[in-house]
């Protein structure tokens, strides 16, 4: 969320606490602050922004995978734990920032239909919120089997096997067995101490070579551990280190503020469910972007409240809207009064919780940018939600380097084989030279593609289109390949 909504939210949570603890000290003009722990993906810099709070990180102690680092190593999309103070004006001061990846290893399988990667036996879900680094493309087409990747994630434990919802994937080269160190974190099962084997969220791990004295004390099924090593073959990781991750959990004292983003699991009722391993009671919470009936296992939320006997008592529960439209094109106009940007002839609302970031000159650490700072002609990558009436609201806007490529992804509203397709209200021209792909990524001819694309009243297909426009004022995407070498349509997200 942005600062405006955040200030209102924090006012609900923080002010009673601040009154109890005496406010902000000797400076009567300074915003009052209280101790807080905030867990979520980094969404901007210029300080570091997590869950809509802009933290001053100039004096923060930063650790990444247990190693002391400088704050300039932090990257967009990393899920971090920030400990510090949150002020009543919606800003904060970070004392400590901790990052640990979810898995680092080679890609052994890819499923373009389901948008998943398999890394060290872990299922990694990719979506429009995933940040890509170390690659030129920003979708699954950027990766190949054998690529070494580091994944930051929010865990979804509503599946039989935990699924890692990737917030960031960085390509770090090519995996070389025996030379490249890999690591995985997860829950121990099928433990056999005599043989020195177990599984970690489905991955077979052999730790027989680790002396018993160097293994986690009390190693048992159900413990959360990290296993690392340099040998991974035939689906088995030969671990040379096991680390107890249960002991790394941050303890949040009673009365402290806590904000956590993640996926609902173990849902019993609003008064009892879990988010990223933390127990939440949202029985009396204000629910935003939905109703109590919408809260269930697998739903992405942000819970904000105070700790009491190890339970996060939420005053606010925000259901995170899932994007279903993606547009990459030049900005035609922006309206700071109405709060909107116009791309390809369509106005897209910029809401209070829209994330706006600037990648120009800040590829590794994008800065927060305001709507007023955007200019006509800027290339924007917009993730948006389309409501039942067809209106679009942006969840995230990124200003990026200039590029002739124009992208539209959305459900198919209408089709005229093989010349035109309407996606989420955007028009795409196609032709005989357009490249067409089915849901598995296979090249097919135009007639076959259009026969596969479903439009209302049937359940509409999701289509990803790439093309160009003649000028900034052009509202129709040209994917015909008659004026450029760009023009491709694919059923599915990528």
C-alpha positions as CSV (number, residue, x, y, z in Angstrom):
1,X,0.0,0.0,0.0
2,X,1.2,3.6,-0.4
3,X,1.8,6.1,2.3
4,X,-1.7,7.6,2.3
5,X,-3.5,4.4,3.1
6,X,-0.7,3.3,5.3
7,X,-1.0,6.3,7.5
8,X,-4.7,5.5,8.0
9,X,-4.0,1.9,8.7
10,X,-1.2,2.6,11.2
11,X,-3.4,5.2,12.9
12,X,-5.8,2.4,13.7
13,X,-3.1,0.1,15.0
14,X,-0.5,2.3,16.5
15,X,-2.1,5.2,18.3
16,X,-3.4,3.3,21.3
17,X,0.0,1.7,21.7
18,X,1.8,5.0,21.4
19,X,-0.4,6.6,24.0
20,X,0.5,3.7,26.4
21,X,4.2,3.9,25.8
22,X,4.5,7.7,25.9
23,X,4.8,8.7,22.3
24,X,7.9,9.9,20.5
25,X,10.2,11.2,23.3
26,X,11.4,14.7,23.9
27,X,10.7,16.1,20.4
28,X,7.0,17.0,20.5
29,X,7.0,17.7,16.8
30,X,8.4,14.3,15.7
31,X,6.0,11.5,14.7
32,X,5.5,9.0,17.5
33,X,6.9,5.6,16.9
34,X,6.6,2.1,18.3
35,X,8.6,-1.1,17.9
36,X,7.6,-3.2,15.0
37,X,8.5,-6.3,12.9
38,X,7.5,-6.1,9.2
39,X,7.8,-9.1,6.9
40,X,7.3,-8.9,3.1
41,X,8.8,-8.3,-0.3
42,X,10.9,-5.2,-1.0
43,X,8.9,-3.0,-3.3
44,X,11.1,0.0,-3.7
45,X,14.1,1.9,-2.5
46,X,15.3,5.4,-1.7
47,X,15.5,3.9,1.7
48,X,13.8,0.5,1.6
49,X,10.1,0.0,1.2
50,X,8.3,-3.1,2.7
51,X,4.6,-3.5,3.0
52,X,4.1,0.2,2.0
53,X,6.4,1.5,4.8
54,X,9.4,3.5,3.8
55,X,12.2,2.6,6.2
56,X,15.3,4.7,6.8
57,X,17.9,1.9,6.5
58,X,21.0,4.1,6.8
59,X,22.0,2.5,10.1
60,X,20.4,-0.9,9.7
61,X,22.4,-4.1,10.3
62,X,21.8,-6.2,7.1
63,X,22.3,-9.9,6.9
64,X,21.7,-12.1,3.8
65,X,21.7,-15.8,4.1
66,X,23.4,-15.4,7.5
67,X,26.3,-13.3,6.1
68,X,26.7,-9.6,7.1
69,X,26.2,-7.4,4.0
70,X,25.8,-3.8,3.1
71,X,22.3,-2.4,2.3
72,X,23.2,-1.8,-1.4
73,X,23.0,-5.6,-1.8
74,X,19.3,-5.6,-1.1
75,X,17.2,-6.1,-4.3
76,X,13.6,-5.6,-5.4
77,X,11.4,-8.6,-4.6
78,X,13.5,-10.0,-1.8
79,X,11.3,-11.1,1.1
80,X,12.8,-9.6,4.2
81,X,12.2,-9.3,7.9
82,X,12.6,-5.7,9.1
83,X,12.9,-4.9,12.8
84,X,12.8,-1.3,13.9
85,X,10.3,1.4,14.6
86,X,7.2,2.5,12.7
87,X,6.1,6.1,13.0
88,X,2.5,7.4,13.1
89,X,3.1,9.1,9.8
90,X,3.6,5.8,8.0
91,X,7.4,5.9,7.8
92,X,9.9,3.8,9.8
93,X,13.5,3.3,10.9
94,X,15.0,-0.1,10.4
95,X,17.4,-1.4,13.0
96,X,17.9,-4.8,11.4
97,X,17.1,-6.2,7.9
98,X,17.3,-10.0,7.4
99,X,17.0,-11.8,4.1
100,X,17.1,-15.6,3.5
101,X,16.4,-17.1,0.1
102,X,14.0,-20.1,-0.2
103,X,16.0,-22.3,-2.5
104,X,19.1,-21.9,-4.7
105,X,19.9,-24.6,-7.2
106,X,19.5,-25.8,-10.8
107,X,16.2,-25.8,-12.7
108,X,15.4,-29.4,-13.4
109,X,11.9,-29.0,-14.9
110,X,9.7,-26.2,-16.4
111,X,5.9,-26.2,-16.9
112,X,4.9,-23.3,-19.1
113,X,1.2,-24.2,-18.8
114,X,1.2,-24.0,-15.0
115,X,3.9,-21.3,-14.8
116,X,6.1,-23.4,-12.5
117,X,9.8,-24.3,-12.2
118,X,11.3,-27.2,-10.3
119,X,14.4,-26.3,-8.3
120,X,16.0,-28.9,-6.0
121,X,12.7,-30.7,-5.9
122,X,10.7,-27.6,-4.9
123,X,7.8,-26.3,-7.0
124,X,8.3,-22.7,-7.7
125,X,5.2,-20.7,-8.9
126,X,5.9,-17.8,-11.2
127,X,3.3,-15.0,-11.6
128,X,3.1,-11.3,-12.7
129,X,4.4,-10.2,-9.3
130,X,7.7,-12.1,-9.7
131,X,10.8,-10.0,-10.2
132,X,13.4,-11.4,-12.6
133,X,17.1,-10.6,-12.4
134,X,20.1,-11.7,-14.3
135,X,18.0,-12.2,-17.5
136,X,16.8,-10.0,-20.3
137,X,13.2,-11.3,-20.5
138,X,10.7,-10.9,-17.6
139,X,8.9,-14.2,-17.9
140,X,9.6,-17.9,-17.9
141,X,11.0,-17.8,-21.4
142,X,14.2,-16.3,-19.8
143,X,15.1,-19.6,-18.2
144,X,16.4,-23.0,-19.3
145,X,16.9,-26.4,-17.7
146,X,20.2,-26.4,-15.8
147,X,20.2,-22.7,-15.0
148,X,21.3,-21.9,-11.5
149,X,18.7,-19.7,-9.8
150,X,18.2,-18.1,-6.4
151,X,14.5,-17.8,-5.4
152,X,13.0,-15.5,-2.9
153,X,9.4,-16.5,-2.0
154,X,6.3,-16.5,0.1
155,X,5.4,-20.0,1.0
156,X,2.0,-21.5,0.2
157,X,1.5,-24.4,2.5
158,X,-2.0,-25.2,1.4
159,X,-0.7,-27.7,-1.0
160,X,0.2,-31.3,-0.2
161,X,3.8,-30.3,-0.8
162,X,4.6,-26.7,0.0
163,X,4.7,-24.4,-3.0
164,X,7.1,-21.5,-3.3
165,X,5.4,-18.4,-4.7
166,X,8.3,-16.6,-6.2
167,X,8.6,-12.9,-5.5
168,X,12.1,-12.8,-7.1
169,X,14.2,-15.2,-9.2
170,X,17.8,-14.4,-10.1
171,X,19.7,-16.4,-12.6
172,X,23.2,-16.8,-11.3
173,X,24.8,-18.9,-14.0
174,X,24.9,-22.6,-14.9
175,X,25.0,-25.4,-12.3
176,X,28.1,-27.5,-12.2
177,X,27.9,-30.6,-10.1
178,X,30.7,-30.8,-7.6
179,X,31.5,-27.1,-7.9
180,X,28.4,-25.1,-7.4
181,X,27.0,-24.8,-3.9
182,X,23.2,-25.2,-3.7
183,X,20.8,-25.0,-0.7
184,X,17.2,-25.7,0.2
185,X,15.1,-24.9,3.2
186,X,12.1,-26.8,4.4
187,X,10.5,-29.3,6.7
188,X,12.2,-32.6,7.5
189,X,10.3,-35.8,6.9
190,X,11.2,-39.5,6.5
191,X,14.1,-39.1,8.8
192,X,16.5,-42.0,9.1
193,X,19.3,-41.1,11.5
194,X,21.1,-44.5,11.1
195,X,21.4,-44.0,7.3
196,X,21.7,-40.3,7.4
197,X,18.8,-39.5,5.1
198,X,15.6,-37.5,5.0
199,X,13.4,-35.6,2.7
200,X,13.0,-31.8,2.8
201,X,9.7,-30.8,1.3
202,X,10.0,-33.8,-1.0
203,X,13.7,-33.6,-1.9
204,X,15.8,-36.6,-0.9
205,X,18.8,-35.4,1.2
206,X,21.8,-37.6,2.2
207,X,23.6,-36.1,5.1
208,X,25.5,-39.2,6.2
209,X,28.8,-37.4,5.6
210,X,28.0,-34.8,8.2
211,X,29.4,-35.8,11.7
212,X,26.6,-36.2,14.3
213,X,28.2,-33.3,16.3
214,X,27.7,-31.0,13.4
215,X,24.1,-31.8,12.8
216,X,21.2,-29.8,14.3
217,X,20.6,-30.7,18.0
218,X,17.4,-32.8,18.3
219,X,17.1,-33.3,14.6
220,X,13.6,-34.7,14.0
221,X,10.7,-34.9,11.6
222,X,8.9,-31.6,11.4
223,X,11.9,-29.5,12.1
224,X,12.7,-26.7,9.7
225,X,16.2,-27.0,8.3
226,X,18.5,-25.7,5.6
227,X,20.6,-28.2,3.7
228,X,23.5,-27.2,1.5
229,X,26.1,-29.0,-0.6
230,X,27.9,-29.2,-3.9
231,X,26.6,-32.5,-5.2
232,X,23.1,-32.9,-6.7
233,X,22.3,-35.7,-9.1
234,X,19.5,-38.1,-9.7
235,X,17.2,-36.1,-7.5
236,X,19.4,-36.5,-4.4
237,X,21.3,-33.7,-2.6
238,X,24.5,-34.8,-0.9
239,X,24.5,-32.3,2.0
240,X,27.7,-31.1,3.7
241,X,25.8,-28.8,6.1
242,X,22.5,-28.9,7.9
243,X,21.3,-25.8,9.8
244,X,18.4,-25.6,12.2
245,X,16.1,-22.9,10.9
246,X,13.5,-23.3,13.7
247,X,15.9,-21.3,16.0
248,X,16.1,-18.5,13.5
249,X,12.5,-17.4,13.8
250,X,12.1,-13.8,15.0
251,X,10.4,-13.5,18.3
252,X,8.1,-10.5,18.4
253,X,7.4,-9.3,22.0
254,X,3.8,-8.9,23.2
255,X,2.5,-5.5,22.4
256,X,4.8,-4.9,19.4
257,X,3.4,-4.1,16.0
258,X,3.7,-6.8,13.4
259,X,2.9,-6.8,9.7
260,X,3.2,-9.9,7.6
261,X,2.4,-10.7,4.0
262,X,1.8,-14.2,2.8
263,X,-0.7,-16.9,2.0
264,X,-3.4,-18.2,4.3
265,X,-3.0,-21.8,5.5
266,X,-4.5,-24.0,8.2
267,X,-7.6,-21.9,8.1
268,X,-10.1,-22.7,10.8
269,X,-11.9,-19.4,11.1
270,X,-11.2,-15.7,11.1
271,X,-10.0,-16.2,14.6
272,X,-7.5,-18.9,13.8
273,X,-5.3,-19.3,10.7
274,X,-1.6,-19.0,9.8
275,X,0.3,-16.7,7.5
276,X,3.9,-17.7,6.7
277,X,4.1,-19.8,9.9
278,X,2.6,-17.1,12.2
279,X,-0.7,-17.6,13.9
280,X,-3.2,-14.9,13.2
281,X,-6.5,-13.9,14.9
282,X,-8.4,-11.5,12.6
283,X,-11.8,-12.0,14.2
284,X,-12.1,-8.2,14.9
285,X,-10.1,-7.0,12.0
286,X,-11.1,-4.4,9.4
287,X,-11.0,-6.4,6.1
288,X,-10.0,-4.5,2.9
289,X,-10.4,-5.6,-0.7
290,X,-13.0,-8.2,0.2
291,X,-15.1,-9.7,3.0
292,X,-14.7,-12.3,5.7
293,X,-16.1,-14.9,3.2
294,X,-13.2,-14.3,0.9
295,X,-10.6,-15.3,3.6
296,X,-9.6,-19.0,3.0
297,X,-6.6,-21.2,2.5
298,X,-4.4,-20.1,-0.4
299,X,-5.5,-16.4,-0.4
300,X,-2.7,-13.9,-0.3
301,X,-3.1,-11.4,2.5
302,X,-1.3,-8.8,4.6
303,X,-2.1,-9.0,8.3
304,X,-1.4,-5.9,10.5
305,X,-1.8,-5.8,14.2
306,X,-0.1,-6.5,17.6
307,X,1.4,-9.5,19.2
308,X,-0.3,-11.2,22.1
309,X,0.9,-14.6,23.6
310,X,2.5,-15.4,20.3
311,X,-0.5,-14.6,18.2
312,X,-0.8,-11.7,15.7
313,X,-4.1,-10.0,16.7
314,X,-4.9,-8.3,13.4
315,X,-6.6,-4.9,13.4
316,X,-6.4,-4.8,9.6
317,X,-6.5,-7.7,7.1
318,X,-5.8,-6.7,3.5
319,X,-6.6,-9.2,0.8
320,X,-4.0,-8.8,-1.9
321,X,-5.6,-8.3,-5.3
322,X,-4.2,-10.8,-7.9
323,X,-3.4,-9.2,-11.2
324,X,-5.1,-10.5,-14.4
325,X,-3.9,-7.9,-16.9
326,X,-0.4,-6.8,-18.0
327,X,0.4,-4.0,-20.3
328,X,3.9,-2.7,-21.4
329,X,3.7,0.4,-23.6
330,X,4.5,4.1,-23.8
331,X,2.6,6.4,-21.5
332,X,0.2,8.5,-23.5
333,X,-1.1,10.6,-20.6
334,X,-1.4,10.7,-16.9
335,X,-4.0,12.4,-14.7
336,X,-2.8,13.3,-11.2
337,X,-6.2,14.6,-10.3
338,X,-8.2,11.5,-11.2
339,X,-5.3,9.3,-10.5
340,X,-4.8,7.4,-13.8
341,X,-2.4,6.6,-16.6
342,X,-3.4,6.0,-20.2
343,X,-1.7,3.4,-22.3
344,X,-2.9,2.2,-25.7
345,X,-6.0,4.4,-25.4
346,X,-7.2,3.0,-22.1
347,X,-7.2,4.8,-18.8
348,X,-5.9,2.6,-15.9
349,X,-6.7,3.8,-12.4
350,X,-3.8,4.4,-10.0
351,X,-5.2,3.6,-6.5
352,X,-3.9,4.4,-3.1
353,X,-2.1,1.0,-2.8
354,X,-0.7,1.0,-6.3
355,X,3.1,0.4,-6.2
356,X,5.0,2.9,-8.4
357,X,8.7,2.3,-8.9
358,X,11.3,3.7,-11.3
359,X,13.9,1.4,-12.9
360,X,15.5,4.1,-15.0
361,X,19.1,4.2,-13.9
362,X,18.3,2.0,-10.9
363,X,18.0,-1.5,-12.4
364,X,19.2,-3.2,-9.2
365,X,17.5,-1.0,-6.7
366,X,14.5,0.7,-8.3
367,X,13.4,3.9,-6.6
368,X,9.9,4.9,-5.5
369,X,8.4,7.3,-8.0
370,X,5.3,9.5,-7.9
371,X,2.5,9.6,-10.5
372,X,3.4,13.3,-11.1
373,X,7.0,12.4,-12.0
374,X,5.9,10.2,-15.0
375,X,6.1,11.8,-18.4
376,X,4.4,11.2,-21.7
377,X,6.5,8.7,-23.7
378,X,7.8,6.9,-20.6
379,X,7.7,3.2,-21.1
380,X,5.6,1.6,-18.4
381,X,5.1,-2.0,-17.3
382,X,1.7,-2.1,-15.6
383,X,0.2,-4.9,-13.7
384,X,-3.6,-4.4,-13.2
385,X,-6.8,-5.9,-12.0
386,X,-9.8,-5.9,-14.3
387,X,-13.1,-5.8,-12.5
388,X,-16.5,-7.1,-13.6
389,X,-17.3,-3.9,-15.4
390,X,-14.1,-4.0,-17.4
391,X,-12.3,-1.2,-15.6
392,X,-8.6,-1.5,-14.9
393,X,-6.8,-0.7,-11.6
394,X,-3.0,-0.9,-11.4
395,X,-1.4,-2.9,-8.6
396,X,2.1,-2.1,-9.8
397,X,3.6,0.4,-12.3
398,X,7.3,0.3,-13.3
399,X,9.0,2.9,-15.4
400,X,11.6,1.1,-17.5
401,X,14.1,1.7,-20.3
402,X,12.8,2.6,-23.8
403,X,11.9,-0.5,-25.9
404,X,9.8,-0.9,-29.1
405,X,8.3,-4.0,-27.7
406,X,4.6,-3.7,-26.6
407,X,3.0,-6.3,-24.5
408,X,-0.6,-7.0,-23.6
409,X,-1.7,-10.0,-21.5
410,X,-5.4,-10.6,-20.6
411,X,-8.4,-12.7,-21.2
412,X,-9.8,-12.8,-24.8
413,X,-12.9,-10.7,-25.2
414,X,-13.4,-11.2,-28.9
415,X,-11.7,-12.6,-32.0
416,X,-11.8,-12.3,-35.8
417,X,-9.7,-15.1,-37.2
418,X,-6.9,-14.6,-38.1
419,X,-6.8,-10.8,-38.2
420,X,-7.7,-9.4,-34.8
421,X,-8.0,-10.3,-31.1
422,X,-9.3,-8.2,-28.2
423,X,-7.5,-8.8,-24.9
424,X,-9.0,-7.2,-21.7
425,X,-10.3,-4.4,-23.9
426,X,-7.0,-3.9,-25.9
427,X,-6.9,-4.6,-29.6
428,X,-4.2,-6.7,-31.2
429,X,-3.9,-7.0,-35.0
430,X,-2.5,-10.4,-36.3
431,X,-1.8,-12.0,-39.6
432,X,-0.3,-14.9,-41.5
433,X,3.2,-14.0,-40.4
434,X,2.4,-13.7,-36.7
435,X,4.0,-16.4,-34.6
436,X,1.4,-18.4,-32.7
437,X,2.0,-20.7,-29.8
438,X,-0.3,-23.1,-27.9
439,X,-0.4,-23.4,-24.1
440,X,2.7,-25.6,-24.1
441,X,4.7,-23.1,-26.1
442,X,4.7,-25.0,-29.3
443,X,4.5,-23.1,-32.6
444,X,1.2,-23.6,-34.4
445,X,-0.5,-22.0,-37.4
446,X,-2.9,-19.1,-37.1
447,X,-6.1,-21.0,-37.8
448,X,-5.3,-23.6,-35.1
449,X,-4.4,-20.8,-32.6
450,X,-7.7,-19.0,-33.2
451,X,-9.7,-22.3,-32.9
452,X,-8.1,-22.8,-29.5
453,X,-8.8,-19.3,-28.2
454,X,-12.1,-19.2,-26.3
455,X,-14.1,-16.0,-26.0
456,X,-17.4,-15.3,-24.0
457,X,-19.8,-16.8,-23.5
458,X,-17.3,-19.6,-23.1
459,X,-14.7,-19.3,-20.3
460,X,-12.3,-16.9,-22.0
461,X,-8.7,-17.9,-22.7
462,X,-5.7,-16.0,-21.3
463,X,-3.5,-14.8,-24.1
464,X,-0.1,-13.1,-24.0
465,X,0.6,-10.9,-27.0
466,X,3.8,-9.1,-28.2
467,X,3.9,-6.5,-30.9
468,X,4.7,-2.9,-31.8
469,X,2.9,0.4,-32.3
470,X,3.5,2.9,-35.1
471,X,3.5,6.0,-32.8
472,X,2.9,6.8,-29.2
473,X,-0.7,7.8,-30.1
474,X,-1.5,4.4,-31.7
475,X,-4.0,2.4,-29.8
476,X,-3.8,-0.9,-31.7
477,X,-0.9,-3.4,-31.1
478,X,0.6,-4.6,-34.4
479,X,1.6,-8.2,-34.1
480,X,1.4,-8.9,-37.8
481,X,5.2,-8.8,-38.4
482,X,4.5,-6.7,-41.5
483,X,6.3,-3.6,-40.1
484,X,8.8,-5.3,-37.6
485,X,10.2,-8.6,-36.5
486,X,8.1,-8.5,-33.4
487,X,4.7,-10.3,-33.4
488,X,3.8,-13.3,-31.3
489,X,0.8,-14.6,-29.4
490,X,0.7,-17.4,-26.9
491,X,-2.2,-19.0,-25.0
492,X,-1.5,-18.8,-21.3
493,X,0.4,-16.5,-19.1
494,X,3.8,-16.8,-20.9
